[in-house]
């Protein structure tokens, strides 16, 4: 009787292997529209960026303006270029972005997030390169709300002895 139990698989034993098998065989399909573009949305602080990437010469347009005009600071342009440089795709994709909300730093972070997501939609194999660097993770840090009885979120009003 004990031999029969060891060779017989229960219904639960059959279910155990299903979770690992599904994750091993997961093959992501490219998400490309009829015009040959990949679309993604990126967010950072209060900024929301909508990005379309398509094969091209590496031109980056933000809100109808060139990136050098929109982001005058080189640090912000470097942030936007990170995903393409990391994946060795610099100069291969044209980027059209519309971004609103927050300030320039938040907008640059949102565009970087969106470009990273769009690259993974266009070429799913790039996910393994971008994920360890945290480019696919939405940065959850946002401004803390103002509390009543305080000047700002944590700052108290100035104390007066007299």
N, C-alpha and C positions, 0 to 999 in steps of 0.2 A: 504494500500500500504506500509506503514512503517513497519508493522509486517512482510510482505513478505521479505523485505530487511534485517531485523535482523536475520531471520532464514536461509536465503539463504547465502551460502558461495561463495565468489568470487574466482577466480583462484589464486589471490595473497594470500588470506587467507590460502589456501591449501599449498602454497609454503612456508609460514612462518615457519611452524612446521617441514619441511623436514630437515633443517640444524641441529636442535637440536636432532632430532630422529636419524640421521645418526651417530652423535658423541656418543650418548648413546649406540648404538648397535655395536660400533667398537670393535671387538675382534681380537687381534693380533695373528697370527699363528706363531709357532716356525719355524725358518729358519735353518734346520739341513741338512747337506749333506749326501751322501750315506755312508760315514765312521762314521757317528754319531757325526760330529764336527759342531760347529758354527764358522763362519768367520766374522771378522769385521776389518775395517781400522780406525786407530786413528791418529790425527795430533796435533802437538803442536810446535810453532815457525816454524822451517824449517824441523822438524823431521816427518817422516811418518812411522807408525808401522802397520804391517799386523799381525793379531793375529788369531790363531785357538784355540778353547777350546773344550775339550772332557772330559767325566767323567774319573776320575783317582784318583791319590794319592795326588795331589796338587803340582806336580813338575812344575817349571817354567823354560823354556829354552829360551834364547834370543840369536839369531844369532848362534845357535849351542853350546852355552856355558851356564853353570848353572848361575842362577841369582846372586849368591854370588860372582862368578868370574867376571861377566860382570859389575854389580853394586856393587862396594866395599863399598860405603857409605850406612849405614843403613837407612838413610832418604829416599834415592831413592827406596830401597827395600820396605820400609813402604808405599811409594806412590803407588807402583804397587799392593800391597796387599790390599789397601783400598776397592776396589769394592767387593772383595770376603769376607772380614771381615764384611763389612756393611750389606751384604745380608746373613750372616751366612753360606757361601758356602766355607769357607777356608778348604783346604785339600780335596775338592770334585772334583775339575777340574784340569786337566793337561793343561798347557798353553804353546803353541809353538809360539814364536814371532820372526819376522824378522823386524829390524828397521834400518833406515839409515837417515842421515842428522842431522844437528844441533849438540848440545853437549849432555852430559849425562843427564842433567836436563831436557832438551827438549824431549829427547828420553823416559825418565821415564814418563813424562806427556803424551806423545803420546801412550805409552803402556797402561797406566791407562785408557785413553779414549777408546782405542780399546777393552780392557777387559770388560769395562762397557757396551759397545755396544754389544759385543759378548754374554754377560750374558743375555741381554734383548732379543737377538735373540734366545737363547737357551730356556730361561724361560721368556716369555713376562710379566708375573706377577711381575717380579722384577723391572720393569720400575718405578713403584710408589715409591720404596725404593731409587733408585739411582737418580732420577730426582731432588728432593728437595736439594740434596747435590751438585748439579752442575757437576756430573761426566759424564753426557751425553752431556754436552755443550762443543763445541770446543772452546778453549781459543783463542780469536782473536788477542791477543797481539803479534806482531812481531817486528823485528828490524826496526827502522826508516831508510830510505835511506839517503845516504850522499848527501848534497847539494853542488853545485859549489860555490866557493868563501869561503868555510868553511873547517876546518880541518877534522871535522866529521859531523854528522847530524846537530848538533847545535853549537859545539865548534868552536870559531873563531881562527884565527891564532894569535900568541902572538903580542901584540901591542908594538911598539918601538917608543919612543919619539925622539931619535936621530939616 
